[in-house]
Amino acid sequence: MTTETPMAWPRYDHPDDLAAIEATPLAARGLPGTSYDLLRRAAAQWPERTALTVLPDAASWRTPRNRTHADLLADVHRAANALHRLGVRRHDSVALLSPNCDELITALLAAQLAGIVTPVNPALARDHVAELVRRAGARVIITASPELDPEAFATGAELARQGLVDHVLVLSPTTGGTTTLPSVPNATVAHLADAAADCPHDRFLGEPPTSGDLAAFFHTGGTTGAPKLAAHTHANEISDAWMIAANSVLDDDSVVFAALPLFHVNALVVTLLAPLFRGQRVVWAGPLGYRDGVLYAEFWRIVEHYRIAAMSAVPTVYAVLAACPVDGRDIGSMRCAMVGASALPDGVRTTFETATGIPLLEGYGLTEATCASVRGFLDVRRPGSVGQRLPYQNIRIVDADTGAERPAGQAGTILISGPTVFPGYVQGPAADGHLISAQGKVTDGWLDTGDLGYLDGDGFLHLTGRAKDLIIRGGHNIDPRTIEDALLSHPAVTGAQAVGQPDERAGEVPVAYVTLADGTVGEDDLRAWAAAHVSEAAAAPKAVRVLDALPVTAVGKPYKLALRADAARRVLSDVLGDIDHVQGISADADSGSVTVTVTLGALAPAAARGEVERRVGNFAVACRVVAPHRGDD
């Protein structure tokens, strides 16, 4: 690792730059080996430059807590040494259970230095949190304080009472201040700041990680029970962060805005590690992030004040921001807004870019490939595409049945290879580390994403659907099995299938279809039952619909595409129902993805067609508008 001179960055703002970048092997670029090496490099090159500006909450954006790169390194040393003193070693996991706050950033990097970090969504059901902690083998949990997130603290304390963890370390709100912590049987309980106060700040006392060591376990949507835990090595994280940082859109002085939760890979890789490569300042939102309603009222003031150059969010965030008046604020610093995690409706793109003048930069990735694998370009727009593969990653499109490679323009299963592909899912702790298996997800270095798409003639990726059944609500993965299991626990339900229904704000929301033993229970009662029995509020279905029979394939397997088509037809029927010239709305999934057809009357004026297209454009759904004797769109 070289710390005397800044890293030379290749030109990367056009698709044609990819070949020149890859002419230099990744191994020859001298990347830091680990997140710790990356942090030390930043502290050596830019010790007095501000690394973090953390807002206590959206309303208090004028009074943040600032830390330099040197401050951050010193704090990470202290916290990592505190973990080391508690017995955390290279193959030990440390669980995090907290909304974003200033100390959580320190805790995450410290846990990766002392051992392996396992960030967990505090909104998950307590039994799911317990299962993830058990599978990770974590004996130390770092939780929010009672005043920061009382439920997270209560969950950490309960895991200690159950004997699942031995130590509970507590994070204070960004505003500071500490309260007396209650004692918890079977565990030591202390504020992280107090536990680290007397630890060395200038070095780590334990064994530092190497590039091949495990760095993190991130949970992702599974098929049954608790979410899966995807393992990441330091090399996975560093290579992906470098690929994201190696762009010509931002320079070393650019300021990045971060508001996604740190249990999400995007928050770690895109808005923490990638900025460390360039010494960029990151402004972190408060604990509610994009869920803080006040943030939207203050957002353009924050952009103007801190000269924000880039941000990363899901489509629903941009749909809301498009309706927030700029009111003459100087937001010219914002070069681009990155978007991913779920499909970007054309209407959201058009409305946001028109209202703000800020271009949306799409990307594609998944936790099993660390974070990002595809990105778009500001000056080369390819409608319908999420972009070009990132350097040193490769993409193939194959037939789902035969594995044969599909030619350009023909859809199939998306496979990814390269240095970001994960080693596998964590099955549980073992005597010498962890049991990790790719479970058929990786074959000969190629990751089966479970997504469907095609590459055009220029190598741009177009997504056409998901082979997997995950419902993605505002960028949050929902396992449909949790909804189905909840409904099947009702004594009258004999069958249940949950799918995503297109939604103007959330991208899609869960809905369910059921069959009943008798007709004594209504759909509203079933919806209330599901909401009371699912593992998290986001998974509560917006509607439960009763059918005589659930659709199946010719071999008797559940056919969810038919249900997705029905859900799309229903929601667009509601949205377009007041347009006089709409004569019919249908949906089919014969092509392997859902397409909605809107039929207009023969004498429908152009304005009616335009209004249909405008409304449909706010949904991530393929749509045909048909007018008899006038041709099809």
Buried (B, 14 or more C-beta within 10 A) or exposed (E): EEEEEBBEBBEBEEBEBBEEBEEEEBEEBEBBBBBBBBBBBBBBBBBEBBBBBBBBBBBBBEEBBEBBBBBBBBBBBBBBBBBBBBEBEBBBBBBBBBBBBBBBBBBBBBBBBBBBBBBBBBBBBEEBBBBBBBBBBBBBBBBBBBEBBEBBBEBBBBBBEEEBBBBBBBBBBBBEEEEEBEEBEEBBBBBBBBBBEEBEBEEBEBEBBEBEBBBBBBBBBBEEBBBBBBBBBBBBBBBBBBBBBBBBBBEBEBBBBBBBBBBBBBBBBBBBBBBBBBBBBBBBBBBBBBBBEBBBEBBBBBBBBBBBBBBBBBBBBBBBBBEBEBEEBEBEBBBBBBBBBBBBBBBBBBBBBEBBEBBBBBBBBBBBBBBBBBBBBBEBEBEEBBBBBBBBBBBBBBEBEEBEEBEEEEBBBBBBBBBBBBBBBBBEBEEEBBEBEBEEBBEEEBBBBBBBBBBEEEBBBBBBBBBBBBBBBBBBBBBBBBBBBBBBEBEBBEBBBBBBBBBBBBBBBBBBBBBBEEEEBEEEEBBEBBBEBBBBEBBBBBBBBBBEEBBEEEEEEBBBBBBBBBBBBBBBBEBBEEBEBBBEBBBBBEEEBBBBBBBBBEEBEEEBBEBBBEBBBBBBBBBEBBBEEBEEE
